[in-house]
Amino acid sequence: MTINYKLIPFLLLAIFNIVIGILIGLYRSGWQINFVNQDIVYLHGPIMINGFLLTLINLERTVAIRKKVAFIGAFLSGISFFLLFLEVDQLIIKFLILLSSFNLIFIYLYALKIDKEIHIYIQIMGTCFLIIGNILWIYNYYFTHISLWWISFLLFTISGERLELSKLKNFSNTSKKIFILSILLTTSSLFLSFYSYNISTRILGISFFIIMLWFFKYDIALNMLKNNSLTRFIAICIINGYLWLGISSMIIIINGQFIIGNFLYDAFLHSFFLGFVISMIFAHAPIIFPAILRIKINYSHIFYTHLVFLNISIITRIIADIMNLYYLLKISTILNSMAILLFLINTLISIKINYQIRKDVINEI
């Protein structure tokens, strides 16, 4: 099996975005980053979501449907924030991101023609949340509101992925009703946020908590714990993600009235994005990378280092948020960044080891 080198530029664009997003995050926490200025300091969230994650999701979905024209979505989201350094107007960048969002929904609609499964409907709903969030971003709406739409997009996207992998399990009518209720609660809370932010965030937190409990009961990850090596690691990452989803939902239920700069708002965002989303990336990377690049990842117990490091960094950050310790918060951002960097290094090493093994075997032949 040969490596699909044509897709490497898209992955490099995604990596570029996550690196820029991390550097801006470090600057926001007080570290001196020379190229970061006040004009882009508020783009930490948009770059991580629309630059990094949207590029990866577009890329993975495009490979799945095997339609080359759909690669335009990954290209638009990947290149958009690079244009910042060419001094392109930010409104143009926002419109490019919006186009990438529409590309993703077209991908799901195409997939729906082939396979009318509930997980695709869930992901279409999530992408609609993304589009609404990006339209609000174009109109310079409050980030505390926009973030709810972006977060729900990621939750529905990941939930769809987990539903797809769990579809062989038999769900009772009661379990289906509970899941649909959580979906309706999430959707209604997002629209309610235009009228009562304080109430809507708490309803959103309740819906997130229900979704977390539902997946704890029905996700096949629990059964995967009995296996060894890579399968067990994936299961632990998934369960770790659900635990952080529960923690983030509890934070927003207890204190739903967030404002930018509020420490609990920071705790909510990063327990969700780092704890839930990044844990899920850790879990799915050994599956997605081989599917996209046609490579095999050589599993090693060293994979647990970036998962453990991630948890330590998030716990440190939440302690800093709760106790309002600025210097500990500053340290935690370094730890957060190192966890992601360690994940990239471990993944690259695993690919290199596997490549070297294959090369040695070929030479022996």
C-alpha positions in Angstrom: 0.0 0.0 0.0 1.5 3.3 -1.1 1.2 6.6 0.8 -1.4 9.0 -0.5 1.0 12.0 -0.8 -1.7 14.1 -2.6 -3.5 14.6 0.8 -0.4 15.6 2.8 -0.7 19.4 1.8 -4.2 19.4 3.4 -2.9 17.9 6.6 -0.1 20.4 6.6 -2.6 23.2 6.3 -4.5 21.7 9.3 -1.3 21.5 11.3 -0.4 25.1 10.3 -3.8 26.2 11.7 -3.4 24.4 15.0 0.1 25.7 15.5 -1.1 29.3 14.9 -4.1 28.7 17.1 -1.8 27.4 19.9 0.6 30.4 19.6 -2.3 32.9 19.8 -3.6 31.0 22.8 -0.2 31.3 24.5 -0.2 35.1 23.7 -3.7 35.5 25.2 -2.5 33.9 28.4 0.4 36.3 28.8 3.3 34.7 26.9 5.2 37.0 24.5 4.7 35.8 20.9 6.3 38.4 18.5 4.1 37.9 15.4 0.8 38.0 17.3 -0.9 41.3 17.7 -4.3 42.6 18.9 -5.8 42.4 15.4 -5.7 38.6 15.5 -5.7 37.8 19.3 -9.5 37.1 19.3 -9.1 34.5 16.5 -7.8 31.7 18.7 -11.2 30.0 18.8 -12.1 30.6 15.1 -8.7 29.2 14.0 -8.9 26.1 16.1 -12.5 25.3 15.0 -12.8 26.6 11.5 -9.1 26.4 10.5 -8.0 23.2 12.1 -11.1 21.0 12.9 -13.2 22.0 9.9 -10.3 21.3 7.6 -9.8 17.8 9.1 -13.5 17.0 9.1 -13.9 18.2 5.5 -10.9 16.1 4.5 -12.0 12.9 6.2 -15.5 13.2 4.8 -14.3 13.9 1.3 -12.1 10.8 1.3 -15.1 8.8 2.5 -17.4 9.8 -0.3 -14.5 9.7 -2.9 -15.5 12.9 -4.7 -12.5 15.0 -5.7 -14.5 18.2 -6.1 -15.3 18.2 -2.4 -11.6 18.8 -1.5 -12.4 22.5 -2.1 -13.9 22.6 1.4 -10.7 21.4 3.1 -8.6 23.8 1.0 -10.8 26.9 1.7 -10.8 26.3 5.5 -7.2 25.3 5.5 -5.9 28.3 3.5 -8.2 31.0 5.0 -6.3 32.0 8.1 -3.0 31.8 6.2 -4.4 34.7 4.2 -4.2 36.8 7.4 -0.4 37.0 6.9 -1.0 38.4 3.4 -3.2 41.1 5.0 -6.4 39.9 3.3 -9.5 41.5 4.7 -10.9 39.4 7.5 -14.4 39.6 6.0 -13.2 37.7 3.0 -11.7 35.1 5.3 -15.0 34.7 7.1 -16.8 34.2 3.8 -14.3 31.5 2.7 -14.9 29.7 6.0 -18.7 29.9 5.4 -18.2 28.4 1.9 -16.2 25.6 3.5 -19.1 25.0 5.9 -21.5 24.7 3.0 -19.2 22.3 1.3 -19.4 20.0 4.4 -23.2 20.0 4.4 -23.2 19.1 0.6 -20.9 16.2 1.5 -23.3 14.9 4.1 -26.3 15.4 1.7 -24.4 13.3 -0.9 -23.7 10.6 1.7 -27.4 10.7 2.7 -28.3 9.6 -0.8 -26.2 6.5 -0.4 -27.0 5.6 3.2 -30.0 7.1 5.0 -28.8 6.5 8.6 -29.5 8.6 11.7 -25.9 9.5 12.2 -25.8 11.4 9.0 -28.9 13.4 9.9 -27.2 14.3 13.2 -24.1 15.5 11.4 -26.2 17.5 9.0 -27.9 19.2 12.0 -24.4 19.9 13.5 -23.2 21.4 10.2 -26.3 23.7 10.2 -25.2 24.9 13.6 -21.7 25.6 12.2 -23.2 27.6 9.3 -25.4 29.6 11.7 -22.4 30.2 14.0 -20.3 31.4 11.1 -23.0 33.7 9.8 -23.2 35.2 13.3 -19.4 35.6 13.2 -19.7 37.5 9.9 -22.1 39.9 11.6 -19.7 40.3 14.6 -22.2 38.8 17.0 -21.1 38.0 20.6 -18.4 35.3 20.8 -20.1 33.8 23.9 -23.1 33.1 21.7 -21.3 32.0 18.6 -19.2 29.5 20.6 -22.4 27.7 21.6 -23.2 27.0 18.0 -19.7 25.9 17.2 -19.5 23.7 20.2 -22.8 22.0 19.3 -21.5 21.4 15.8 -18.5 19.5 17.1 -20.7 17.6 19.6 -23.1 16.5 16.9 -20.3 15.6 14.5 -18.5 13.4 17.0 -21.9 11.9 18.2 -22.6 11.0 14.6 -19.2 9.3 14.3 -19.9 7.3 17.5 -23.4 6.4 16.4 -22.1 5.1 13.1 -19.6 2.8 14.8 -22.3 1.7 17.3 -25.1 1.1 14.8 -24.7 -2.7 15.1 -26.0 -2.5 18.7 -29.7 -2.9 19.3 -31.2 0.3 20.6 -34.5 0.1 22.5 -37.4 2.5 21.7 -36.8 4.2 25.1 -33.1 4.8 24.4 -33.9 6.3 21.0 -36.5 8.6 22.5 -34.0 9.8 25.2 -31.4 10.5 22.5 -33.9 12.4 20.3 -34.9 14.4 23.4 -31.3 15.4 24.0 -31.0 16.5 20.4 -34.2 18.6 20.6 -33.0 20.1 23.9 -29.7 21.1 22.4 -31.4 22.6 19.3 -34.0 24.6 21.3 -31.4 25.9 23.7 -29.3 27.3 20.9 -32.3 29.3 19.5 -33.3 30.3 23.0 -29.9 31.9 23.5 -31.1 34.8 21.4 -33.7 35.6 24.1 -32.3 34.3 27.4 -28.7 33.4 27.4 -28.6 32.5 31.1 -31.4 29.9 30.8 -30.4 28.6 27.4 -26.8 27.7 28.5 -28.1 25.7 31.4 -30.5 23.8 29.1 -27.6 23.2 26.8 -25.6 21.9 29.7 -28.4 19.5 30.6 -28.7 18.2 27.0 -24.9 17.7 26.9 -25.0 15.7 30.2 -27.8 13.5 28.9 -25.8 12.8 25.7 -22.8 11.9 27.8 -24.8 9.5 29.9 -26.4 8.0 26.8 -23.1 7.3 25.1 -21.6 5.9 28.3 -24.4 3.3 28.2 -24.5 2.5 24.5 -21.1 3.3 23.0 -19.2 0.2 21.9 -16.1 1.8 23.5 -17.0 0.1 26.8 -16.8 -3.3 25.2 -13.5 -2.4 23.6 -11.8 -2.0 27.0 -11.6 -5.8 27.2 -9.2 -5.8 24.2 -5.5 -5.2 24.2 -3.1 -2.6 22.6 -4.5 0.0 20.2 -8.1 -1.0 20.6 -7.9 -0.5 24.4 -6.1 2.8 24.0 -8.9 4.1 21.6 -11.6 3.0 24.1 -9.8 4.8 27.0 -9.5 8.0 25.0 -13.2 7.9 24.1 -14.3 7.3 27.7 -11.9 10.1 28.8 -13.6 12.4 26.3 -17.0 11.5 27.7 -15.9 12.3 31.2 -14.7 15.7 30.1 -18.0 16.3 28.3 -19.7 15.6 31.6 -17.4 18.0 33.4 -18.0 20.8 30.9 -21.7 20.3 31.0 -21.7 20.5 34.8 -19.7 23.8 34.6 -22.2 25.4 32.3 -25.2 24.1 34.3 -23.8 25.6 37.5 -22.6 28.9 36.0 -24.3 29.6 32.7 -24.0 33.4 32.6 -20.6 33.6 30.8 -18.7 36.6 29.6 -15.4 36.7 27.8 -12.6 36.8 30.3 -14.6 34.9 32.9 -12.5 32.2 34.4 -15.3 29.6 34.5 -16.0 30.4 30.8 -12.4 29.4 30.1 -12.9 26.3 32.2 -16.0 25.3 30.2 -14.5 26.0 26.8 -11.2 24.1 27.5 -12.8 21.1 29.3 -14.9 20.7 26.2 -12.4 21.5 23.4 -9.3 20.0 25.0 -11.0 17.4 27.2 -13.7 16.1 24.9 -12.7 17.0 21.4 -9.0 16.5 21.6 -9.5 13.2 23.4 -11.7 12.1 20.6 -9.0 13.1 18.1 -6.5 11.1 20.0 -8.9 8.1 19.8 -9.7 8.4 16.1 -6.3 9.5 14.7 -5.0 5.9 14.5 -8.1 5.1 12.4 -8.5 8.2 10.3 -4.8 8.8 9.4 -4.4 5.3 7.9 -7.7 5.8 6.0 -6.7 9.2 4.6 -3.0 8.6 3.8 -3.1 4.8 3.3 -0.5 4.3 6.0 -0.3 2.1 9.0 0.3 3.5 12.5 2.6 1.3 14.6 0.9 1.4 18.1 3.1 1.8 21.1 2.3 2.3 24.8 4.0 5.6 24.5 0.6 6.9 23.1 -0.6 7.0 26.7 1.9 9.8 27.4 0.1 12.4 25.4 -3.3 11.3 26.9 -2.0 11.5 30.4 -0.2 14.8 29.7 -3.5 16.2 28.2 -5.4 15.4 31.4 -2.8 16.9 33.7 -2.8 20.1 31.6 -6.6 20.4 31.7 -6.9 19.7 35.4 -4.2 22.3 36.0 -6.1 24.8 33.9 -9.4 24.2 35.7 -7.7 24.6 39.1 -6.2 27.9 37.9 -9.6 29.0 36.7 -11.5 28.1 39.8 -8.9 29.6 42.2 -8.4 32.6 39.8 -4.6 31.9 39.7 -3.3 33.8 36.7 0.3 32.4 36.8 -1.0 28.8 37.1 -3.3 29.5 34.2 -0.3 30.8 32.2 1.7 27.6 33.0 -1.3 25.4 32.1 -1.4 26.9 28.6 2.1 25.7 28.0 1.1 22.2 29.3 -1.9 22.2 27.0 0.3 23.0 24.0 2.9 20.4 25.0 0.2 17.7 25.1 -0.9 18.4 21.6 2.7 18.7 20.4 3.5 15.4 22.1 0.6 13.8 20.3 1.9 15.0 16.9 5.4 13.8 17.7 4.2 10.3 18.9 2.1 9.9 15.8 4.9 10.9 13.4 7.3 8.5 15.3 4.8 5.6 15.0 4.5 6.3 11.2 8.3 6.4 10.8 8.8 3.2 12.8 6.2 1.4 10.6 7.8 2.8 7.4 11.3 1.6 8.6 9.9 -1.8 9.5 8.4 -2.1 6.0 11.7 -0.9 4.4 13.7 -3.5 6.3 11.4 -6.3 5.3 11.6 -5.3 1.6 15.4 -5.1 1.8 15.5 -8.6 3.3 13.4 -9.9 0.5 
